[in-house]
Amino acid sequence: MPPFVTVAAYAPSGVGMLGAGIAAEVFDARGPGLPAFDFALCTDRPGRVRTDTGLPLVVEHGLDRLAAADLVITLPWADFRTPPGPAVLDALAAARGRGALIAGHCVGAFALAAAGLLDGRRATTHWRFAALLAERYPAVTVEPEALYIDEGEIITGAGAAAGFDLCLHLLRREYGATTANTIARDLVLPSHRDGGQAQYLATPVPQDCQDERLAEVLDWARAHLHEPLPVAELARRALMSRRSFARRFAAATGTTPHAWLLGLRVSRAEELLETTDLPVDEVARLVGFGSAAVLRAQFVRRRGVPPRSYRRSFSRMPRGRPSA
């Protein structure tokens, strides 16, 4: 099955302007070498739609566009405590029934839950409303701390700017790391944040000299992925004890040094598999896994496929060996 091309974002009355803007920005047309998405907002009745800011938004498409898209995104909206009407729920169910990917951004997850699409699944939403989602829909396993949760054909994401993480994850999963990273760079965004990362951080930007040192160490680690990079060495470079480093790291990134390094190594391996024909052993060495067996184990666990299968799906180097 080819990756999604047509993308429909459901924008009911009171839709969040930020959510609509995120979807439109990520799936905008960007020219040669990148996917040519056919993106559209859709709503119950085409025309002027009220937004959460009070500014009107002209939406040209109705629910027929939602029911026919390859990827359907339910956007957050102000009146999410009131479920969408039967026509919307039927359109969501119809889209899922014919095999569309379904994503819920922020409290857009409430629409998916109302349609029964999250029953028996894990899901997330804005941390502030996670308890309400769990209370109203007990058949859904709500994980309030996750940035996004990928359940295969249905993906849910956290609030506000985490919509970027959700959309970039979908791009990475369906089109590969190179496409996702290129679009992330165009939007001046981090190329990848793991779905299990915390929704909100105690210190999202450097606050003092210790955090500045931490940022320098993270940049150094990115440039030295081929090395072992034990936590003790990272802590030493940050002029901290291991315990202080781990605490500072979690506050600044929402995850552990070990998990951060694993994610970074897998992401870099994806890029090398897509853009070079280097042997898998060499890719493993360059990203710090040491052997193809270790790379394969991490790849299967995190991406669901072995490296060679990933390369067959996403390789951008059909011929010739690039210069290293």
C-alpha positions as CSV (number, residue, x, y, z in Angstrom):
1,M,0.0,0.0,0.0
2,P,1.6,3.4,-1.0
3,P,2.1,6.1,1.5
4,F,-0.8,8.6,2.1
5,V,-1.1,11.4,-0.4
6,T,-4.5,13.0,0.2
7,V,-4.8,14.5,3.7
8,A,-8.0,15.8,5.2
9,A,-8.0,17.7,8.5
10,Y,-11.4,18.0,10.2
11,A,-12.0,21.6,11.3
12,P,-15.3,22.0,13.2
13,S,-16.6,25.2,14.6
14,G,-14.2,26.5,17.3
15,V,-11.2,24.7,15.7
16,G,-7.8,25.6,17.1
17,M,-5.9,27.9,14.8
18,L,-2.6,26.5,15.9
19,G,-3.7,22.9,15.1
20,A,-5.0,23.9,11.7
21,G,-1.8,25.8,11.0
22,I,0.4,22.9,12.0
23,A,-1.3,20.5,9.7
24,A,-1.3,22.9,6.8
25,E,2.4,23.7,7.3
26,V,3.6,20.1,7.5
27,F,1.6,18.9,4.5
28,D,2.3,22.0,2.3
29,A,3.6,21.6,-1.2
30,R,7.4,22.0,-1.2
31,G,8.6,21.1,-4.7
32,P,10.9,18.5,-6.2
33,G,12.1,15.6,-4.2
34,L,9.4,15.8,-1.5
35,P,5.9,14.3,-1.5
36,A,3.2,16.3,-3.3
37,F,0.5,16.1,-0.7
38,D,-3.1,17.1,-1.5
39,F,-4.1,18.8,1.7
40,A,-7.5,20.2,2.6
41,L,-9.4,21.3,5.6
42,C,-12.9,20.0,5.8
43,T,-15.9,20.7,8.0
44,D,-19.6,19.9,8.5
45,R,-20.8,22.6,6.2
46,P,-18.3,24.4,3.9
47,G,-18.0,28.1,4.4
48,R,-16.8,30.4,7.2
49,V,-15.8,28.5,10.4
50,R,-15.3,30.1,13.8
51,T,-11.9,29.4,15.3
52,D,-10.7,29.4,18.9
53,T,-9.2,32.8,18.4
54,G,-12.4,34.4,17.2
55,L,-11.0,34.8,13.7
56,P,-13.0,33.2,10.9
57,L,-11.5,30.5,8.7
58,V,-12.9,29.8,5.2
59,V,-13.2,26.0,4.7
60,E,-14.1,24.9,1.2
61,H,-14.6,21.1,1.7
62,G,-17.3,19.1,3.4
63,L,-17.3,15.6,5.0
64,D,-17.1,13.9,1.7
65,R,-13.4,15.0,1.5
66,L,-12.9,13.5,5.0
67,A,-14.4,10.2,4.1
68,A,-12.2,9.9,0.9
69,A,-8.7,10.9,2.2
70,D,-5.7,8.6,2.7
71,L,-4.9,10.4,6.0
72,V,-7.6,11.9,8.3
73,I,-6.6,14.2,11.1
74,T,-9.1,15.4,13.7
75,L,-8.0,18.8,14.9
76,P,-8.5,20.2,18.4
77,W,-11.6,22.4,18.9
78,A,-13.0,24.5,21.7
79,D,-16.3,22.5,22.2
80,F,-14.6,19.1,22.3
81,R,-16.6,18.1,25.4
82,T,-19.7,17.8,23.1
83,P,-19.2,14.9,20.7
84,P,-19.4,15.6,16.9
85,G,-22.7,14.9,15.2
86,P,-23.6,11.5,13.7
87,A,-22.5,12.5,10.2
88,V,-19.0,13.2,11.4
89,L,-18.7,10.0,13.4
90,D,-20.0,8.0,10.4
91,A,-17.4,9.7,8.1
92,L,-14.6,8.9,10.5
93,A,-15.8,5.3,10.7
94,A,-16.1,5.1,7.0
95,A,-12.6,6.4,6.5
96,R,-11.2,3.8,8.9
97,G,-13.3,1.1,7.3
98,R,-11.7,1.6,3.9
99,G,-8.2,1.6,5.3
100,A,-7.4,5.3,5.8
101,L,-4.8,6.3,8.4
102,I,-6.5,8.2,11.3
103,A,-4.8,10.7,13.5
104,G,-6.1,12.7,16.4
105,H,-4.2,15.9,17.5
106,C,-4.7,17.1,21.1
107,V,-8.4,17.0,22.1
108,G,-9.1,15.8,18.5
109,A,-8.7,12.4,20.2
110,F,-12.2,12.9,21.8
111,A,-13.8,12.8,18.3
112,L,-12.0,9.5,17.6
113,A,-13.1,8.1,20.9
114,A,-16.7,9.2,20.3
115,A,-16.6,7.3,17.0
116,G,-15.4,4.2,18.8
117,L,-12.1,4.1,16.9
118,L,-10.0,4.1,20.1
119,D,-11.8,1.3,21.9
120,G,-9.3,-1.3,23.1
121,R,-6.4,0.9,22.1
122,R,-3.8,3.1,23.8
123,A,-4.2,6.8,23.2
124,T,-3.0,10.2,24.4
125,T,-4.3,13.8,24.3
126,H,-3.4,17.1,26.0
127,W,-2.3,16.2,29.5
128,R,-4.8,18.6,31.0
129,F,-7.7,16.6,29.6
130,A,-6.4,13.1,29.8
131,A,-8.4,12.2,32.9
132,L,-11.6,13.4,31.2
133,L,-10.9,11.2,28.2
134,A,-10.3,8.2,30.4
135,E,-13.4,8.9,32.4
136,R,-15.7,9.3,29.4
137,Y,-14.3,6.5,27.4
138,P,-13.2,3.7,29.7
139,A,-12.6,1.3,26.8
140,V,-9.6,3.5,25.9
141,T,-6.2,3.1,27.6
142,V,-5.2,6.7,28.1
143,E,-1.4,7.5,28.5
144,P,-1.3,11.2,29.5
145,E,2.4,11.7,29.4
146,A,3.2,10.5,25.9
147,L,3.8,13.0,23.0
148,Y,2.1,10.6,20.6
149,I,1.0,7.0,20.5
150,D,1.2,4.9,17.3
151,E,-1.3,2.1,17.2
152,G,-0.7,1.3,13.6
153,E,-3.7,2.6,11.7
154,I,-4.6,5.1,14.4
155,I,-2.3,7.6,16.0
156,T,-3.0,10.1,18.7
157,G,-0.9,13.0,19.8
158,A,-0.6,15.5,22.7
159,G,-1.6,19.1,22.8
160,A,-0.5,22.3,21.1
161,A,2.9,22.1,19.3
162,A,3.1,18.3,19.8
163,G,1.0,18.3,16.6
164,F,4.3,18.8,14.8
165,D,5.7,15.7,16.5
166,L,2.7,13.7,15.5
167,C,2.8,14.8,11.8
168,L,6.6,14.4,11.6
169,H,6.3,10.9,13.0
170,L,3.7,10.0,10.3
171,L,6.1,11.3,7.7
172,R,9.0,9.4,9.1
173,R,7.0,6.2,9.3
174,E,5.5,6.3,5.9
175,Y,8.0,8.3,3.8
176,G,11.3,7.7,5.7
177,A,13.7,9.8,7.9
178,T,15.1,11.9,5.0
179,T,11.7,13.3,4.1
180,A,10.7,13.9,7.7
181,N,14.0,15.5,8.5
182,T,14.0,17.8,5.4
183,I,10.5,19.1,6.2
184,A,11.5,19.5,9.9
185,R,14.5,21.6,8.9
186,D,12.3,23.7,6.6
187,L,10.1,24.4,9.6
188,V,13.0,24.9,11.9
189,L,11.9,22.0,14.1
190,P,13.6,19.1,15.9
191,S,13.8,16.3,13.4
192,H,12.5,13.7,15.8
193,R,11.1,13.4,19.3
194,D,10.2,9.9,20.5
195,G,6.6,9.3,21.3
196,G,7.3,8.2,24.8
197,Q,9.0,11.5,25.7
198,A,7.2,13.6,28.3
199,Q,4.6,16.2,27.1
200,Y,6.0,19.0,29.2
201,L,9.4,19.7,30.6
202,A,10.6,21.5,33.7
203,T,13.3,23.3,31.7
204,P,12.6,23.2,28.0
205,V,15.4,25.7,27.2
206,P,18.7,26.4,29.0
207,Q,18.2,28.3,32.2
208,D,21.7,28.6,33.6
209,C,25.3,27.6,33.0
210,Q,24.6,24.0,33.8
211,D,22.0,23.8,31.1
212,E,24.3,25.5,28.6
213,R,26.9,22.9,29.4
214,L,24.3,20.2,28.9
215,A,23.4,21.7,25.5
216,E,27.0,21.7,24.4
217,V,27.4,18.0,25.5
218,L,24.3,17.0,23.5
219,D,25.8,18.7,20.4
220,W,29.1,16.9,21.0
221,A,27.3,13.5,21.4
222,R,25.5,14.1,18.1
223,A,28.8,14.5,16.4
224,H,30.4,11.4,18.0
225,L,27.6,8.8,17.7
226,H,30.2,6.3,16.4
227,E,31.8,6.3,19.9
228,P,30.4,4.3,22.9
229,L,29.2,7.5,24.8
230,P,28.7,6.1,28.3
231,V,26.6,8.3,30.6
232,A,29.7,8.7,32.8
233,E,31.6,10.3,30.0
234,L,28.7,12.7,29.1
235,A,28.4,13.7,32.8
236,R,32.1,14.3,33.0
237,R,32.0,16.6,29.9
238,A,29.0,18.5,31.5
239,L,31.0,18.9,34.7
240,M,28.3,17.1,36.7
241,S,28.0,14.0,38.7
242,R,26.1,11.1,37.0
243,R,23.1,11.6,39.3
244,S,23.0,15.4,38.6
245,F,23.5,14.8,34.9
246,A,20.6,12.3,34.7
247,R,18.3,14.6,36.6
248,R,19.3,17.6,34.5
249,F,19.0,15.6,31.3
250,A,15.4,14.4,32.2
251,A,14.3,17.9,33.0
252,A,15.7,19.3,29.8
253,T,14.7,16.5,27.4
254,G,11.9,14.5,29.0
255,T,13.8,11.3,28.7
256,T,16.9,9.4,29.9
257,P,20.4,9.7,28.3
258,H,20.2,6.1,27.3
259,A,16.8,6.4,25.5
260,W,17.9,9.7,23.9
261,L,21.0,8.1,22.5
262,L,19.2,5.0,21.2
263,G,16.6,7.2,19.4
264,L,19.3,9.4,17.9
265,R,21.3,6.4,16.7
266,V,18.3,4.8,15.1
267,S,17.3,8.0,13.4
268,R,20.8,8.5,12.0
269,A,20.9,4.9,10.8
270,E,17.6,5.5,9.0
271,E,19.2,8.4,7.1
272,L,22.2,6.4,6.2
273,L,20.1,3.5,5.0
274,E,18.0,5.8,2.9
275,T,20.7,8.0,1.3
276,T,23.7,5.6,1.0
277,D,24.3,2.0,0.0
278,L,26.9,1.5,2.8
279,P,26.8,-2.1,4.2
280,V,24.6,-2.5,7.2
281,D,27.7,-3.4,9.3
282,E,29.2,-0.1,8.4
283,V,26.0,1.8,9.2
284,A,25.9,0.1,12.6
285,R,29.5,1.2,13.2
286,L,28.9,4.8,12.2
287,V,26.0,5.2,14.5
288,G,27.6,3.5,17.5
289,F,25.8,0.2,17.6
290,G,28.9,-1.8,16.9
291,S,27.4,-4.6,14.9
292,A,24.7,-5.3,12.4
293,A,23.0,-7.7,14.9
294,V,22.6,-4.9,17.5
295,L,21.4,-2.5,14.9
296,R,18.9,-5.0,13.6
297,A,17.5,-5.7,17.1
298,Q,17.0,-2.0,17.8
299,F,15.5,-1.4,14.4
300,V,13.0,-4.2,14.7
301,R,12.1,-3.1,18.2
302,R,11.6,0.6,17.3
303,R,10.6,0.5,13.7
304,G,9.0,-2.9,13.3
305,V,11.3,-4.0,10.4
306,P,14.9,-5.0,10.0
307,P,17.4,-2.5,8.4
308,R,17.5,-4.2,5.0
309,S,13.7,-4.1,4.7
310,Y,13.7,-0.5,5.7
311,R,16.3,0.3,3.0
312,R,14.2,-1.5,0.4
313,S,11.2,0.6,1.3
314,F,12.9,4.0,1.6
315,S,16.2,4.0,-0.3
316,R,17.0,7.1,-2.3
317,M,20.2,5.6,-3.7
318,P,19.0,3.1,-6.4
319,R,22.4,3.0,-8.1
320,G,26.1,3.6,-7.4
321,R,27.9,4.0,-4.2
322,P,28.0,7.5,-2.7
323,S,31.2,9.1,-1.4
324,A,31.5,8.6,2.3
